């Protein structure tokens, strides 16, 4: 029975998680110490996830504004060049920065709506038009 338990634990180092495959909770051979390590690891992963989910809380407002403006100009260039898919993707990147200016958010949604309409994505265009109206 011991050889099948070893392959079950083999993937654990590749993803950084401890796998408890044994019935007694001793897959690592440590004799019960694995539970505390998993809790600390989970806590650390939770902290990293929280930081990743809110990365722009620490960004300088001036830097945020310049990034949003740069992406908006780039998206507008794509839109005028007829590269509507690129324009929609770039407007999405600008919206992901969550600009605090409601008019800027409304303009981004409106412009992304126009890009979706040009691509024949009528449902997405209508959704973004509604979001633009709500943002104002």
N, C-alpha and C positions, 0 to 999 in steps of 0.2 A: 504494500500500500504506500510505502514511502516514495518510490519512483514517480507515481502519478502526481503527488503533491508538489514535487520540485518543478515540473513544467508549469503548473498553475501559478507558481510564485515567480517564474522567470520573467514575465513581462513587466513586473513591478519596477525594476530599475530604469526601464526606458521612459516611463511617464512620471517617475518621481513619487509614486504612491506606494504605500506598504499594503500588500495584499495578504489577508488572513485567510488562507485556504484550509487550514487544519481545523478539526472539530474542537480542539481545546484552545484555539486562539494562539497557537505557537508556531506559525508558519515560518517566522524569521529565525526561530531557534533561540530567541532571546529569553524566553521564559516569563512573559508577562510584561516586559518593559516596552513592548511595541505599542500598547494602547496610549501611553502618555506621549510618545513620539508622534503618533498620528494626530492627536489633539493639538499639539503645538504646530504641526505641519498644516493642519486644517485652519488653525487660527491665523497663521502667517499667510496662507493662500487667500483667506477671506480679506485680510488687510490689503493685500496686493490687488485683489479684485475690486475692492472699494476705491482704491486709488485710480485704477484703470478706468472705472466707470465714470469718474469725475475728474478727468485730467485738466480741464480748463478752469477749475476753480483757482488755480495758482498762476494762471497766465495774466500777464500785464494787460490792462484794458486797451492801452494803445496798440500793443502787439496784436491783440484779438481783432481790433478794428482794421488794422492794416492787412491782416490775413483775409478777413472777410471781403474787404475791398479788392484785394488782389484776385481772389477767387471769382468775385462777381465780374470783374473786368475780363478775366479769362473766359468765363462762361458766356458773357455777352459777345466776345469775339467768335466763339464757337457757334453761337446762335446766328450771328450775321453771316458766317461762312457756310451755313447750311449743315453744320455738324451737330444736329439736334441731340443725338444720343450723348455726345461729349458734353454738350451744354447742360443737359439734364443731370448728368453725373457730377459736373462741377458745381452746379447749384446745390445739389445734395450735399457735397462736401462743405460748402459754405453754411448751409443750414445746420449741419452737424456741429459746427462751432458754437451754436446757440447764441447768436448775437443778441444783445439786450435791447436793441432799438426795434420797436414794433414795426415801424415803417420799412426798415431794411428787411425784416423777416417777411412782411407782406409782399414786398417787391420780389424777393427771392422765390417765394411760392408762386407768385403770378408769372414770373419769367419761366420757372420750371413747368408750370401749367402750359405755357405756350410751346415749350419744347416737346412736351408729351403730345400735345394736340398735333404738332407738325409730324410726329412719328406715328400718328393714328392711334395713340393710346388714350382713348377718350375717357375711360374710367379714371385713370391717373390724372388726366387734365382736369376733370371735374372735381376730383378730390383736392388737388392743389389750389384750384380756384376758391373752393370753400374755405380752405385753410388760410388763404390770403385774405379773404373777407373777414374771417375771425380774428386774424392777427392785427388788423387795423383798429 
